[in-house]
Amino acid sequence: MGYPTKVQLISRKKGNQWYVNFPNALAEALNFTKSEIVEWTILSTTCLQMTRQSCHITRKKKPK
């Protein structure tokens, strides 16, 4: 299942900024945390790759 997302453009005096928001379902499935750093790589004009710089996954403890 895909998650269509719009690309947003914010025009400012000092330059444009582009934003792509992550759907909540994807962020939760990948255990993203606030302010996590990711790196984008252009694979082609139709394909981007996003890689985490470090992964801070917290695992839930099993009840005893």
TITORZA-764863 format. One record per residue: residue number from 1; residue in one letter; x, y, z of N, C-alpha, C, O in turn. Coordinates in Angstrom, 3 decimals, padded with zeros to 6 digits. Example, Ala and Ser with C-alpha at 12.3 -4.5 7.8 and 13.67 -1.06 7.14 Angstrom:
<atoms>
ATOM     i   aa      neast     nnorth        nup     caeast    canorth       caup      ceast     cnorth        cup      oeast     onorth        oup
ATOM     1    A    013.190   -005.690    007.800    012.300   -004.500    007.800    013.200   -003.300    007.800    014.236   -003.319    008.465
ATOM     2    S    012.850   -002.250    007.080    013.670   -001.060    007.140    012.900    000.030    007.870    013.409    001.138    008.039
</atoms>
This chain:
<atoms>
ATOM     i   aa      neast     nnorth        nup     caeast    canorth       caup      ceast     cnorth        cup      oeast     onorth        oup
ATOM     1    M    000.844   -001.179    000.000    000.000    000.000    000.000    000.883    001.234    000.000    001.839    001.310    000.772
ATOM     2    G    000.583    002.183   -000.839    001.341    003.429   -000.908    000.703    004.524   -000.077   -000.449    004.411    000.340
ATOM     3    Y    001.449    005.572    000.157    000.978    006.736    000.909    001.257    007.991    000.100    002.328    008.583    000.231
ATOM     4    P    000.294    008.414   -000.750    000.500    009.639   -001.538    000.714    010.841   -000.619    000.013    010.998    000.381
ATOM     5    T    001.674    011.678   -000.959    002.015    012.847   -000.160    002.330    014.009   -001.093    003.006    013.833   -002.106
ATOM     6    K    001.840    015.191   -000.750    002.118    016.378   -001.556    003.448    016.998   -001.158    003.825    016.985    000.013
ATOM     7    V    004.150    017.539   -002.138    005.365    018.315   -001.897    004.924    019.766   -001.728    004.175    020.297   -002.548
ATOM     8    Q    005.396    020.401   -000.655    005.011    021.781   -000.384    006.188    022.716   -000.639    007.341    022.374   -000.379
ATOM     9    L    005.873    023.899   -001.151    006.880    024.932   -001.390    006.540    026.148   -000.546    005.423    026.661   -000.607
ATOM    10    I    007.499    026.606    000.235    007.365    027.826    001.024    008.320    028.845    000.408    009.538    028.673    000.453
ATOM    11    S    007.761    029.903   -000.165    008.579    030.954   -000.788    008.913    032.016    000.250    008.025    032.576    000.894
ATOM    12    R    010.206    032.283    000.403    010.672    033.291    001.350    011.605    034.250    000.633    012.065    033.963   -000.471
ATOM    13    K    011.887    035.385    001.252    012.761    036.386    000.644    014.163    035.845    000.390    014.778    036.166   -000.627
ATOM    14    K    014.670    035.024    001.308    016.038    034.516    001.195    016.118    033.210    000.402    017.200    032.635    000.286
ATOM    15    G    015.022    032.740   -000.133    015.049    031.506   -000.920    013.863    030.610   -000.613    013.134    030.822    000.356
ATOM    16    N    013.691    029.630   -001.438    012.578    028.701   -001.285    012.952    027.531   -000.395    014.112    027.122   -000.328
ATOM    17    Q    011.952    027.004    000.283    012.130    025.793    001.075    011.069    024.794    000.643    009.899    025.141    000.483
ATOM    18    W    011.492    023.555    000.458    010.604    022.480    000.036    010.396    021.533    001.206    011.328    021.239    001.954
ATOM    19    Y    009.164    021.058    001.359    008.825    020.164    002.457    008.081    018.946    001.940    007.227    019.048    001.059
ATOM    20    V    008.419    017.787    002.503    007.668    016.564    002.270    007.361    015.996    003.648    008.277    015.674    004.405
ATOM    21    N    006.093    015.871    003.973    005.698    015.346    005.275    005.567    013.831    005.224    005.128    013.260    004.225
ATOM    22    F    005.954    013.201    006.311    005.849    011.749    006.439    004.473    011.398    006.984    004.049    011.973    007.986
ATOM    23    P    003.772    010.476    006.355    002.513    010.009    006.952    002.792    009.345    008.307    003.799    008.657    008.473
ATOM    24    N    001.907    009.554    009.250    002.078    009.024    010.595    002.253    007.509    010.602    003.058    006.986    011.373
ATOM    25    A    001.519    006.804    009.765    001.618    005.338    009.722    003.037    004.888    009.378    003.527    003.914    009.950
ATOM    26    L    003.702    005.580    008.453    005.082    005.234    008.097    006.045    005.559    009.232    006.913    004.754    009.569
ATOM    27    A    005.890    006.731    009.814    006.781    007.139    010.906    006.693    006.173    012.081    007.711    005.825    012.678
ATOM    28    E    005.486    005.741    012.410    005.325    004.789    013.514    005.890    003.417    013.160    006.524    002.775    013.998
ATOM    29    A    005.667    002.964    011.929    006.172    001.659    011.508    007.696    001.613    011.518    008.287    000.562    011.769
ATOM    30    L    008.330    002.749    011.245    009.799    002.825    011.206    010.398    003.319    012.519    011.614    003.479    012.625
ATOM    31    N    009.553    003.559    013.517    010.000    004.018    014.846    010.829    005.293    014.781    011.853    005.398    015.455
ATOM    32    F    010.403    006.257    013.985    011.106    007.533    013.928    010.944    008.293    015.230    009.930    008.170    015.917
ATOM    33    T    011.958    009.081    015.560    011.890    009.943    016.728    012.017    011.393    016.287    012.517    011.683    015.201
ATOM    34    K    011.564    012.286    017.131    011.626    013.708    016.848    013.080    014.139    016.623    013.975    013.732    017.364
ATOM    35    S    013.303    014.955    015.609    014.610    015.528    015.269    015.620    014.502    014.758    016.819    014.780    014.736
ATOM    36    E    015.160    013.336    014.354    016.069    012.321    013.808    016.655    012.817    012.488    015.956    013.450    011.697
ATOM    37    I    017.932    012.531    012.250    018.628    012.970    011.045    018.546    011.878    009.988    018.823    010.712    010.269
ATOM    38    V    018.163    012.259    008.766    018.139    011.340    007.633    018.887    011.979    006.477    019.050    013.198    006.434
ATOM    39    E    019.341    011.159    005.542    020.067    011.650    004.368    019.357    011.177    003.114    019.020    010.000    002.987
ATOM    40    W    019.128    012.120    002.170    018.486    011.804    000.896    019.547    011.591   -000.169    020.513    012.350   -000.253
ATOM    41    T    019.365    010.548   -000.992    020.241    010.264   -002.123    019.374    010.169   -003.372    018.349    009.487   -003.366
ATOM    42    I    019.781    010.850   -004.447    019.047    010.795   -005.710    019.515    009.569   -006.483    020.674    009.486   -006.889
ATOM    43    L    018.604    008.617   -006.683    018.919    007.432   -007.468    018.579    007.642   -008.938    019.269    007.128   -009.818
ATOM    44    S    017.521    008.393   -009.203    017.127    008.775   -010.561    016.145    009.935   -010.420    015.861    010.373   -009.305
ATOM    45    T    015.624    010.434   -011.539    014.676    011.551   -011.470    013.328    011.118   -010.905    012.485    011.967   -010.614
ATOM    46    T    013.110    009.831   -010.746    011.842    009.341   -010.190    012.029    008.543   -008.903    011.062    007.991   -008.377
ATOM    47    C    013.268    008.472   -008.384    013.497    007.639   -007.205    014.495    008.294   -006.252    015.621    008.609   -006.637
ATOM    48    L    014.068    008.496   -005.002    014.931    009.002   -003.936    015.119    007.901   -002.908    014.226    007.084   -002.688
ATOM    49    Q    016.280    007.885   -002.285    016.543    006.942   -001.206    016.802    007.744    000.054    017.596    008.684    000.045
ATOM    50    M    016.135    007.377    001.136    016.359    008.033    002.412    017.027    007.041    003.350    016.566    005.910    003.504
ATOM    51    T    018.126    007.474    003.980    018.877    006.621    004.882    019.003    007.310    006.227    019.274    008.509    006.300
ATOM    52    R    018.805    006.549    007.286    019.005    007.087    008.631    020.498    007.211    008.901    021.283    006.344    008.517
ATOM    53    Q    020.881    008.297    009.568    022.280    008.434    009.953    022.569    007.588    011.183    023.658    007.029    011.315
ATOM    54    S    021.610    007.494    012.073    021.708    006.588    013.219    020.293    006.215    013.615    019.360    006.995    013.422
ATOM    55    C    020.140    005.059    014.152    018.818    004.553    014.486    018.700    004.405    015.995    019.438    003.631    016.605
ATOM    56    H    017.780    005.139    016.593    017.569    005.101    018.043    016.241    004.408    018.334    015.284    005.037    018.786
ATOM    57    I    016.199    003.121    018.070    014.960    002.383    018.303    014.899    001.966    019.761    015.818    001.336    020.284
ATOM    58    T    013.802    002.327    020.407    013.601    001.882    021.774    012.627    000.716    021.726    011.542    000.808    021.152
ATOM    59    R    013.033   -000.353    022.328    012.194   -001.547    022.323    011.372   -001.594    023.600    011.861   -001.259    024.679
ATOM    60    K    010.130   -002.010    023.471    009.268   -002.146    024.643    009.686   -003.388    025.409    009.945   -004.441    024.827
ATOM    61    K    009.747   -003.243    026.736    010.105   -004.369    027.575    008.912   -005.306    027.713    007.769   -004.868    027.842
ATOM    62    K    009.201   -006.594    027.682    008.148   -007.587    027.860    007.789   -007.658    029.347    008.671   -007.642    030.206
ATOM    63    P    006.499   -007.735    029.639    006.108   -007.870    031.064    006.561   -009.213    031.620    006.543   -010.227    030.923
ATOM    64    K    006.966   -009.203    032.886    007.438   -010.446    033.531    006.308   -011.192    034.175    006.524   -012.254    034.760
</atoms>
